[in-house]
């Protein structure tokens, strides 16, 4: 069987397009004013930047007021840097989203979308890890800000234990995922399903597929 | 279809007219990237919505079908990558819902069955190329829609033909 022979079959396929469906398509399209699939990503990026800016200001003000206590100032600087990281993530997401124009050639847009997905996945994992390891730094600054107490002097053991627990909490899921995938267990499949939109592997597979298609 | 030089981009009436003229294109793309009728209608709706959003920037000097194909295929491929695995996990089987998106007639011939199976077995980009080829779009237009050279396209079409031959042989062999 040849591809050209199938053109006849293709032309004969019944799409079952009814007048009712077309009317629905047109009326809903116009009334919805074109919902944008990427709108949540765009809103998320702007939200990231606003939250990041607010925290950057707060932590910047905090650490500059506590330069006399190096550890507290250090914790404030770490949180300040993390807030700037949030702004950067938001800006990169925004640029990547705004560069997507569905009227451009298919390969170019699919590559941009795959890169956006890869960036989303990487930033998700980075933010997850940061959320855990920044807990001790946040504790130090909050206790100092609210009670004027330096936690390192009062509860050093608690702080160190907290840091270890948070480090494990931040690293455990990605390590568990990696281990489960290598063993090919059901847990890996469940985690993959949970991380569907945050899977770096899926994004990289899509980029590889596009590169392969573009290759002569 | 000739470029619609008389159209004023951004007008609802013009958009409705153009989309009505090209409804077959929208449904063929949507049907090629979905398995069920409900999904096909959703995807067709999404394609139309994206086209409406982009319509103010449409250049009437250019061919409307090329412009719409780009949007339709981009939306469909994105849908296939994002939505299909999610729906596969969450939607239980329902005969009504899983009615084939592009269905052949009751006395479907071998060609139709093989074609449907072959389309579903292809990756999203090859599926786009196959669809455009079956729609008998000129190579230059396919190249413009997909964003690859015509030389590369010829190679890809030849490979597609080889894969079809092998697929058809297997399909006949298992019957």
Interface residues (C-beta under 8 A of the other chain):
Chain A: X1 X2 X3 X5 X6 X7 X8 X9 X10 X12 X13 X14 X15 X16 X17 X21 X22 X24 X25 X26 X28 X29 X30 X32 X33 X34 X35 X36 X37 X101 X102 X103 X104 X105 X106 X107 X108 X109 X110 X113 X193 X196 X197 X202 X206 X209 X210 X213 X214 X216
Chain B: X12 X15 X16 X19 X20 X23 X24 X26 X27 X28 X31 X37 X41 X44 X45 X46 X48 X49 X50 X51 X52 X53 X54 X57 X58 X67 X70 X71 X73 X74 X75 X77 X78 X81 X82 X85 X86 X89 X102 X103 X104 X105 X109 X110 X111 X112 X114 X115 X118 X123 X124 X125 X126 X128 X133 X134 X135 X136 X144 X145 X146 X147 X148 X149 X151 X152 X155 X156 X157 X160 X161 X164 X165 X168
